[in-house]
C-alpha cells in the first residue's frame, strides 16, 4: 500500500485519515495506533455516536513535530 500525503487541509475542510492510512504514514502497525488512541497518546477524532476513528492530517503533522500528547476531539 503506497501512502503519499501532501498538503493537508483545503477549503473543503481537514483531510481525515483512517487507521490503516495513519499507521502507514507513521510506519507502525494498525494495532499500535489503536493502543496509542486508548492511551491518549495521539490526536484523533471520533464522530458522536460512532466507533469510527479519524485522524486530521494537520493535527498529526503538528503532533509528530512537537512530540506532545494531545487529547482527542469529538
Buried (B, 14 or more C-beta within 10 A) or exposed (E): EEEEBEEBEEEEEBBBBBBEBBBBBBEEEBEBBBEBBEEEBBBBBBEEEEEEBBBBBBBBEBBEEEEEEBEBEE
